[in-house]
């Protein structure tokens, strides 16, 4: 335990010498921390990419033979599992940022929970998982605004589309 506290003291002294030092965001790891903005961006893009794969493949599915259809379903299952795995890894990094229990990352499989995780404020300084994560860049801020607009447009389309079908029936 004292070994870890010595490490924390050393990192704290190092971070006070370099006030603009940030931890690197590594999307392929469970180590480190990720800020709320970047977490929201990445955790929203991954499901949208998987959804795009499903829609694209579903559009051309009637053209496949039965053997190819089974292969495509296996590919979609693999893509879904890989997406869920990456969502859990991102959520572990987000939990590291606010000193949360990493078991909370299992909640990442529930749709729209990423919004709650993105809104939880992280620790302002050094914690046991590393230095403060990089803040979102101007490009990330623009991407988040665009992403929120796309999500609102998709929600409005589906809500209005379903209501239209219910009214017509």
Protein Blocks (a to p, Z undefined) as FASTA:
>chain_A
ZZmmmmmmmmmmmmmmmmmbccdddfkbcedcddfklmmmmmmmmmmmmmmmmmmmmmmm
mmpcfklmmmmmmmmmmmmmmmmmmmmmmmmmmmmmnopafklmmmmmpghklmmmmmpc
cdfbdcfkbccdddddfklmmmmmmmmmmmmmmmmmmmmmmmmmmmmZZ
